[in-house]
Amino acid sequence: MFVLDSRLEQDTLLLGDFPLCRLLLMNDAQYPWFILVPRREEISELFQLDAADQLALWNEATALAETVKDTFGADKMNVATLGNVVGQLHMHVIARRRDDAAWPAPVWGRHPAKPYSDEQVAAIRDKLKLVLTDHFRFGV
């Protein structure tokens, strides 16, 4: 049974589910920063997924990155699986802009997070609802 890592649960907001991955929004309004988490038990590394799930993760990540780049006007997309703090496999999909708070450095550890307001989260959901495919289910 899939259980989201407590640190991810604490630091993010649930947006919904793709066929394989849960889509989360990092609760830091300084960056459009999304996280995909494959809904599989006890997976910490990409190579632990079977071939079909590896392909699904890559397809979901690239489709999300393209959508986020276009929707949020990114200058550069950062897509990576970094799990030094959180062991559960997760993929960061971050829209970077030359005028963001951390550019050109990495976003983590640079500045304290600025949590989203309810209105900001609703606006992001509304933007994504216009562009995400029928294969995506928005959460509550």
Beta strands, then each sheet from edge to edge (+ up, - down):
strand 1: 12-17
strand 2: 21-26
strand 3: 33-38
strand 4: 76-80
strand 5: 91-96
strand 6: 137-138
sheet 1: 4+ 5- 3+ 2- 1+ 6-
end
